[in-house]
Amino acid sequence: MPLAEPLPTDDATHWVLTLSCPDRPGIVHAVAGLLAEHGGNITESQQFGNPLSGLFFMRVQVTASVGRPVLEAALEGLTKEFGLTWSLDVAGRPVRTLVMGSTAAHCLNDLAFRQRSENLPVELVAVVSNHTALEPLADFYGIPFHHVPVTTATKADAEARLLALVEELDVELVVLARYMQILSDDLCRALSGRVINIHHSFLPSFKGARPYAQAHERGVKLIGATAHYVTGDLDEGPIIEQDVERVDHSRSVENLVALGQDVERRALARAVRWHAEHRVLLDGHRTIVFR
């Protein structure tokens, strides 16, 4: 039998495929076989079967010279056989991202800097804020700034404007970078699975104003941050990433705030990167993260 011709490399595309389905034997074999049949070379593969939910999750990176329509048509065959839910994208494609903030600049600055210096795979298409404090920072990075004030009377109009921007700018991901407004249930449903929030991990212990001062008064030994998808349940969406720093009695309130902001930056950046790289799959109220 003659040897197969080597795959051309000049026009090959690096794809990332993610999928979930009811767990059963043969899924990995079927997916790998399908990709091989279409000249695909798998460069990375991770999978996990959750015995509690009975679901199987998989993420595959593959180089192949066939186009998207061919791969999608082939995957449709597996969809019927295994009950797949799947997505296919070009690996490393920048995800069109809208960042929302209020007055704190550390998370926005960090994301914009990482996008420029560390190849964070996002394209920051807009900054939306209920204040104007972040406008100079957005201008510095060349990101269009939109001031959308929010009051009790204007909340519905403000959210309608946000949705209009999401549609107009073809936004794929919304990041709440210390945006100090609660999103309505309707907005959370409209953007389900597409909004990531970051908050300190004192909740629910220290709610309301000045949480770091409250924590300092109680002598906490750990401060942290949680990045999660947004749902109608305030700060209780599926967790993507968490980080902590150990502290002691010598730390002032100002020290705790600075450390807390650093932890928030790190946790949010990882969550955004993993989402943009299609490494996060939802499993009910939990996430599967293929790091």
C-alpha positions in Angstrom: 0.0 0.0 0.0 1.5 3.4 -0.9 2.2 5.8 1.9 -0.1 8.7 2.2 1.0 12.1 1.0 2.2 14.4 3.9 -0.2 17.1 4.8 0.5 20.5 3.4 1.5 23.0 6.1 1.2 26.3 4.3 -2.6 26.4 4.2 -3.4 24.3 7.3 -5.6 25.9 10.0 -5.2 25.3 13.7 -8.7 24.5 15.0 -10.0 24.1 18.6 -12.9 21.8 19.1 -14.8 21.5 22.4 -17.7 19.2 23.0 -19.9 17.6 25.7 -22.3 14.7 25.6 -23.7 11.9 27.7 -20.7 9.7 28.7 -20.4 6.4 26.9 -17.6 4.2 25.4 -16.2 5.2 22.0 -16.4 9.0 22.0 -12.7 9.7 22.0 -12.1 7.0 19.3 -14.9 8.5 17.2 -13.7 12.1 17.4 -10.1 11.2 16.8 -11.1 9.0 13.9 -13.2 11.7 12.3 -10.4 14.2 12.5 -7.9 11.7 11.1 -10.2 10.9 8.2 -10.1 14.6 7.3 -6.4 14.9 7.4 -6.3 16.3 10.9 -3.2 16.2 13.2 -4.2 16.5 16.9 -1.8 18.7 18.8 -3.5 18.8 22.1 -6.3 16.7 23.7 -8.0 16.8 27.1 -11.1 15.0 28.3 -13.1 14.4 31.5 -16.0 12.2 32.3 -18.1 13.4 35.3 -19.6 10.5 37.1 -22.0 12.7 39.0 -23.6 14.4 36.0 -23.0 11.5 33.6 -21.5 13.9 31.0 -18.3 13.7 29.0 -16.3 16.8 28.1 -13.5 17.1 25.6 -11.2 19.8 24.1 -9.1 19.1 21.1 -6.7 21.3 19.1 -6.0 20.0 15.6 -4.3 21.2 12.4 -6.2 20.4 9.2 -6.3 21.7 5.7 -10.0 21.2 5.2 -12.3 24.2 5.7 -14.8 24.9 8.4 -17.9 23.7 6.4 -16.3 20.2 5.8 -15.4 19.8 9.5 -18.8 21.1 10.7 -20.6 18.7 8.3 -18.6 15.8 9.6 -19.3 16.7 13.2 -23.0 16.8 12.6 -22.8 13.1 12.0 -21.3 12.6 15.4 -23.9 14.9 16.9 -26.7 12.5 15.9 -24.8 9.4 17.1 -23.5 10.7 20.5 -25.8 13.7 21.2 -22.9 16.1 21.1 -23.0 19.8 21.9 -19.9 21.2 20.3 -18.2 24.4 19.1 -15.4 24.8 16.5 -13.2 27.9 16.2 -9.8 28.9 14.9 -7.2 28.5 17.8 -5.9 31.8 19.1 -8.5 33.9 17.3 -9.0 37.1 19.4 -12.4 37.1 21.0 -14.3 40.3 20.6 -14.6 41.6 24.2 -16.4 44.5 25.9 -15.2 45.6 29.3 -17.4 47.2 31.9 -16.0 49.1 34.8 -17.0 51.9 37.3 -14.1 53.8 38.8 -11.4 51.1 39.8 -8.9 50.9 37.0 -6.7 47.9 37.9 -8.6 45.1 36.1 -9.2 47.1 32.9 -5.5 48.2 32.8 -4.3 44.7 33.4 -6.5 43.2 30.7 -5.5 45.9 28.2 -1.8 45.5 29.0 -1.9 41.7 28.8 -3.7 41.9 25.5 -0.8 44.0 24.1 2.2 42.4 25.8 1.2 38.8 26.5 -0.9 37.8 23.6 -4.1 37.6 25.6 -6.4 36.4 22.8 -9.0 39.1 23.1 -9.9 42.2 21.0 -11.1 44.9 23.3 -13.7 46.6 21.2 -15.2 48.9 23.9 -15.2 50.1 27.5 -18.6 50.8 29.0 -18.8 52.6 32.3 -21.4 54.3 34.5 -18.7 56.9 35.4 -16.1 58.8 33.4 -13.1 58.0 35.5 -11.9 55.2 33.2 -12.1 57.3 30.0 -8.5 58.5 30.0 -7.2 54.9 30.5 -9.4 53.7 27.6 -8.1 56.5 25.5 -4.5 55.6 26.3 -5.1 52.1 25.0 -7.1 53.3 22.0 -10.3 51.5 23.2 -13.6 53.3 22.4 -15.2 54.5 25.6 -19.0 54.7 26.2 -20.4 56.5 29.2 -23.7 54.9 30.2 -25.0 56.4 33.4 -27.2 54.2 35.5 -29.8 55.2 38.0 -32.9 53.4 39.2 -34.9 55.3 36.7 -32.5 54.7 33.8 -31.4 51.2 34.5 -33.6 49.6 31.8 -32.5 52.1 29.2 -28.9 51.6 30.1 -29.1 47.9 29.7 -30.9 48.3 26.4 -28.0 50.5 25.2 -25.5 47.8 26.4 -27.3 45.1 24.4 -27.4 47.4 21.4 -23.6 47.8 21.7 -23.1 44.1 22.0 -25.1 43.6 18.8 -23.5 46.5 16.9 -20.0 45.5 17.8 -20.5 41.8 17.4 -19.3 41.3 21.1 -18.7 37.7 22.1 -17.6 38.3 25.7 -18.5 40.9 28.3 -16.1 41.3 31.3 -17.3 43.0 34.5 -14.0 44.6 35.6 -15.1 45.9 38.9 -18.4 47.2 37.5 -20.3 48.2 40.5 -23.8 47.7 39.2 -26.1 44.6 39.5 -27.3 43.3 36.1 -30.9 42.5 35.8 -32.1 38.9 35.4 -33.2 39.6 31.8 -29.8 40.9 30.9 -28.1 37.9 32.5 -30.3 35.5 30.5 -29.7 37.4 27.3 -25.9 37.1 27.7 -25.8 33.7 29.5 -22.4 32.1 29.3 -20.9 35.3 27.9 -20.3 37.5 31.0 -17.4 37.1 33.4 -17.3 38.9 36.7 -14.6 39.4 39.3 -15.1 40.1 43.0 -13.3 39.7 46.3 -13.7 36.4 48.1 -14.9 37.8 51.3 -18.5 37.2 50.3 -20.7 36.5 52.0 -18.8 37.4 55.2 -18.1 41.1 54.5 -20.8 42.6 52.3 -21.5 46.2 51.4 -19.1 49.2 51.8 -15.4 48.9 52.6 -15.1 45.1 52.7 -11.3 45.3 53.2 -11.7 47.5 56.3 -14.2 45.0 57.6 -11.8 42.1 56.9 -8.9 44.0 58.6 -11.0 44.6 61.7 -11.8 40.9 61.9 -8.1 40.0 61.4 -8.5 37.8 58.4 -5.6 35.6 57.4 -6.5 35.1 53.7 -7.8 37.4 51.1 -8.8 36.3 47.7 -10.8 36.8 44.5 -13.3 34.8 42.5 -13.9 35.0 38.7 -17.2 33.5 37.6 -19.8 33.5 34.9 -22.7 35.9 35.7 -26.2 34.6 36.4 -29.3 36.0 37.9 -28.1 34.8 41.3 -25.8 37.6 42.5 -22.2 36.5 42.7 -23.2 32.8 42.6 -22.5 31.9 39.0 -20.3 29.0 37.9 -16.8 29.6 39.2 -13.9 29.7 36.6 -10.9 30.7 38.8 -10.0 31.7 42.3 -6.8 33.0 43.9 -5.7 33.9 47.4 -2.9 35.6 49.3 -2.0 34.9 52.9 -1.8 38.0 55.2 -1.1 38.7 58.9 -1.6 41.2 61.6 1.0 43.6 60.2 -1.0 44.5 57.1 -2.8 47.8 57.0 -6.1 48.3 55.3 -4.3 49.9 52.4 -2.0 46.9 52.1 -5.0 44.6 52.0 -6.6 46.7 49.3 -3.4 46.6 47.1 -3.0 42.9 47.6 -6.7 42.3 46.9 -6.5 44.2 43.6 -3.5 42.2 42.6 -5.3 38.9 43.3 -8.3 40.2 41.4 -6.2 41.0 38.4 -4.6 37.6 38.3 -7.8 35.6 38.7 -9.7 37.6 36.1 -6.9 37.5 33.6 -6.7 33.7 33.8 -10.5 33.3 33.6 -10.6 35.6 30.5 -7.7 33.7 28.8 -9.2 30.3 29.5 -12.6 31.4 28.2 -11.0 32.9 25.1 -9.0 29.8 24.5 -12.2 27.7 24.8 -10.8 25.9 27.9 -14.0 26.4 30.0 -17.0 24.2 29.6 -20.2 24.5 31.6 -21.4 21.5 33.6 -24.6 22.7 35.3 -23.6 25.1 38.1 -19.9 24.0 37.8 -17.2 24.5 35.2 -14.8 22.1 33.6 -11.5 24.0 33.0 -8.9 22.3 30.7 -5.9 24.3 31.7 
